[in-house]
Amino acid sequence: MYLTAYRQMSKSEETWNANYEALKTYILERGHLPDKHVVTNRSLLNWAKYQRKKSKEGTLDSEKRELFESLLATRSTEHTGGRRKA
């Protein structure tokens, strides 16, 4: 548990934590964000893109922003997420 360790979490905080953990696991296993061409991972990619947007807008809670940005810093920059052209 990352957010609100000292009080009861709201449903949205539980959802955020679950998505954060799923993205963390994905990045640690593969070294990059989910591929937009793989349907099974698209919701996780969309969540990550939305968190990035909120961070840039300044509307993401500071604790969440720090966790999210530190997670993105661990990923490899070699994988672009797109398909390779033949």
CNS distance restraints for C-alpha pairs under 8 A (distance, minus, plus):
assign (resid   1 and name CA) (resid   5 and name CA) 6.75 0.50 0.50
assign (resid   1 and name CA) (resid  17 and name CA) 6.99 0.50 0.50
assign (resid   2 and name CA) (resid  17 and name CA) 6.91 0.50 0.50
assign (resid   3 and name CA) (resid   9 and name CA) 7.83 0.50 0.50
assign (resid   3 and name CA) (resid  13 and name CA) 7.17 0.50 0.50
assign (resid   3 and name CA) (resid  17 and name CA) 7.29 0.50 0.50
assign (resid   3 and name CA) (resid  63 and name CA) 7.53 0.50 0.50
assign (resid   3 and name CA) (resid  64 and name CA) 7.69 0.50 0.50
assign (resid   4 and name CA) (resid   8 and name CA) 7.19 0.50 0.50
assign (resid   4 and name CA) (resid   9 and name CA) 6.31 0.50 0.50
assign (resid   9 and name CA) (resid  13 and name CA) 5.82 0.50 0.50
assign (resid   9 and name CA) (resid  14 and name CA) 6.29 0.50 0.50
assign (resid  10 and name CA) (resid  14 and name CA) 6.28 0.50 0.50
assign (resid  11 and name CA) (resid  15 and name CA) 6.17 0.50 0.50
assign (resid  12 and name CA) (resid  16 and name CA) 6.06 0.50 0.50
assign (resid  13 and name CA) (resid  17 and name CA) 6.10 0.50 0.50
assign (resid  14 and name CA) (resid  18 and name CA) 6.14 0.50 0.50
assign (resid  15 and name CA) (resid  19 and name CA) 6.15 0.50 0.50
assign (resid  16 and name CA) (resid  20 and name CA) 6.01 0.50 0.50
assign (resid  17 and name CA) (resid  21 and name CA) 6.08 0.50 0.50
assign (resid  18 and name CA) (resid  22 and name CA) 6.18 0.50 0.50
assign (resid  19 and name CA) (resid  23 and name CA) 6.10 0.50 0.50
assign (resid  19 and name CA) (resid  44 and name CA) 7.06 0.50 0.50
assign (resid  19 and name CA) (resid  47 and name CA) 7.48 0.50 0.50
assign (resid  20 and name CA) (resid  24 and name CA) 5.99 0.50 0.50
assign (resid  20 and name CA) (resid  68 and name CA) 7.49 0.50 0.50
assign (resid  21 and name CA) (resid  25 and name CA) 6.09 0.50 0.50
assign (resid  22 and name CA) (resid  26 and name CA) 6.17 0.50 0.50
assign (resid  22 and name CA) (resid  44 and name CA) 7.67 0.50 0.50
assign (resid  23 and name CA) (resid  27 and name CA) 6.08 0.50 0.50
assign (resid  23 and name CA) (resid  33 and name CA) 7.69 0.50 0.50
assign (resid  23 and name CA) (resid  44 and name CA) 6.68 0.50 0.50
assign (resid  23 and name CA) (resid  48 and name CA) 7.74 0.50 0.50
assign (resid  24 and name CA) (resid  28 and name CA) 6.07 0.50 0.50
assign (resid  24 and name CA) (resid  71 and name CA) 6.70 0.50 0.50
assign (resid  25 and name CA) (resid  29 and name CA) 6.10 0.50 0.50
assign (resid  26 and name CA) (resid  30 and name CA) 6.00 0.50 0.50
assign (resid  26 and name CA) (resid  31 and name CA) 7.56 0.50 0.50
assign (resid  26 and name CA) (resid  32 and name CA) 7.61 0.50 0.50
assign (resid  26 and name CA) (resid  33 and name CA) 7.31 0.50 0.50
assign (resid  26 and name CA) (resid  34 and name CA) 7.42 0.50 0.50
assign (resid  27 and name CA) (resid  31 and name CA) 4.65 0.50 0.50
assign (resid  27 and name CA) (resid  32 and name CA) 5.09 0.50 0.50
assign (resid  27 and name CA) (resid  33 and name CA) 6.04 0.50 0.50
assign (resid  27 and name CA) (resid  74 and name CA) 7.81 0.50 0.50
assign (resid  27 and name CA) (resid  75 and name CA) 6.15 0.50 0.50
assign (resid  28 and name CA) (resid  32 and name CA) 7.98 0.50 0.50
assign (resid  28 and name CA) (resid  75 and name CA) 7.69 0.50 0.50
assign (resid  31 and name CA) (resid  74 and name CA) 7.71 0.50 0.50
assign (resid  31 and name CA) (resid  75 and name CA) 5.00 0.50 0.50
assign (resid  31 and name CA) (resid  76 and name CA) 5.27 0.50 0.50
assign (resid  32 and name CA) (resid  75 and name CA) 5.07 0.50 0.50
assign (resid  32 and name CA) (resid  76 and name CA) 5.56 0.50 0.50
assign (resid  32 and name CA) (resid  77 and name CA) 7.45 0.50 0.50
assign (resid  32 and name CA) (resid  79 and name CA) 6.29 0.50 0.50
assign (resid  32 and name CA) (resid  81 and name CA) 7.75 0.50 0.50
assign (resid  33 and name CA) (resid  45 and name CA) 6.80 0.50 0.50
assign (resid  33 and name CA) (resid  75 and name CA) 7.38 0.50 0.50
assign (resid  33 and name CA) (resid  81 and name CA) 7.06 0.50 0.50
assign (resid  34 and name CA) (resid  38 and name CA) 7.71 0.50 0.50
assign (resid  34 and name CA) (resid  41 and name CA) 5.80 0.50 0.50
assign (resid  34 and name CA) (resid  42 and name CA) 7.04 0.50 0.50
assign (resid  34 and name CA) (resid  44 and name CA) 7.05 0.50 0.50
assign (resid  34 and name CA) (resid  45 and name CA) 5.48 0.50 0.50
assign (resid  34 and name CA) (resid  81 and name CA) 6.94 0.50 0.50
assign (resid  35 and name CA) (resid  41 and name CA) 7.00 0.50 0.50
assign (resid  35 and name CA) (resid  42 and name CA) 7.35 0.50 0.50
assign (resid  35 and name CA) (resid  45 and name CA) 7.40 0.50 0.50
assign (resid  35 and name CA) (resid  81 and name CA) 4.73 0.50 0.50
assign (resid  35 and name CA) (resid  82 and name CA) 6.63 0.50 0.50
assign (resid  36 and name CA) (resid  41 and name CA) 7.46 0.50 0.50
assign (resid  36 and name CA) (resid  42 and name CA) 5.87 0.50 0.50
assign (resid  36 and name CA) (resid  45 and name CA) 6.94 0.50 0.50
assign (resid  36 and name CA) (resid  81 and name CA) 6.60 0.50 0.50
assign (resid  36 and name CA) (resid  82 and name CA) 7.17 0.50 0.50
assign (resid  37 and name CA) (resid  42 and name CA) 7.72 0.50 0.50
assign (resid  37 and name CA) (resid  82 and name CA) 7.31 0.50 0.50
assign (resid  37 and name CA) (resid  83 and name CA) 7.75 0.50 0.50
assign (resid  38 and name CA) (resid  42 and name CA) 6.43 0.50 0.50
assign (resid  41 and name CA) (resid  45 and name CA) 6.37 0.50 0.50
assign (resid  42 and name CA) (resid  46 and name CA) 6.05 0.50 0.50
assign (resid  43 and name CA) (resid  47 and name CA) 6.15 0.50 0.50
assign (resid  44 and name CA) (resid  48 and name CA) 6.28 0.50 0.50
assign (resid  45 and name CA) (resid  49 and name CA) 6.15 0.50 0.50
assign (resid  46 and name CA) (resid  50 and name CA) 6.11 0.50 0.50
assign (resid  47 and name CA) (resid  51 and name CA) 6.22 0.50 0.50
assign (resid  48 and name CA) (resid  52 and name CA) 6.20 0.50 0.50
assign (resid  49 and name CA) (resid  53 and name CA) 6.21 0.50 0.50
assign (resid  50 and name CA) (resid  54 and name CA) 6.19 0.50 0.50
assign (resid  51 and name CA) (resid  55 and name CA) 6.06 0.50 0.50
assign (resid  51 and name CA) (resid  60 and name CA) 7.19 0.50 0.50
assign (resid  51 and name CA) (resid  68 and name CA) 7.68 0.50 0.50
assign (resid  52 and name CA) (resid  56 and name CA) 6.23 0.50 0.50
assign (resid  53 and name CA) (resid  57 and name CA) 6.20 0.50 0.50
assign (resid  54 and name CA) (resid  58 and name CA) 6.06 0.50 0.50
assign (resid  54 and name CA) (resid  59 and name CA) 5.13 0.50 0.50
assign (resid  54 and name CA) (resid  60 and name CA) 5.09 0.50 0.50
assign (resid  55 and name CA) (resid  59 and name CA) 6.13 0.50 0.50
assign (resid  55 and name CA) (resid  60 and name CA) 5.04 0.50 0.50
assign (resid  55 and name CA) (resid  65 and name CA) 6.09 0.50 0.50
assign (resid  60 and name CA) (resid  64 and name CA) 6.60 0.50 0.50
assign (resid  60 and name CA) (resid  65 and name CA) 5.91 0.50 0.50
assign (resid  61 and name CA) (resid  65 and name CA) 6.00 0.50 0.50
assign (resid  62 and name CA) (resid  66 and name CA) 6.15 0.50 0.50
assign (resid  63 and name CA) (resid  67 and name CA) 6.40 0.50 0.50
assign (resid  64 and name CA) (resid  68 and name CA) 5.96 0.50 0.50
assign (resid  65 and name CA) (resid  69 and name CA) 5.90 0.50 0.50
assign (resid  66 and name CA) (resid  70 and name CA) 6.02 0.50 0.50
assign (resid  67 and name CA) (resid  71 and name CA) 6.20 0.50 0.50
assign (resid  68 and name CA) (resid  72 and name CA) 6.31 0.50 0.50
assign (resid  69 and name CA) (resid  73 and name CA) 6.21 0.50 0.50
assign (resid  70 and name CA) (resid  74 and name CA) 6.78 0.50 0.50
assign (resid  71 and name CA) (resid  75 and name CA) 7.28 0.50 0.50
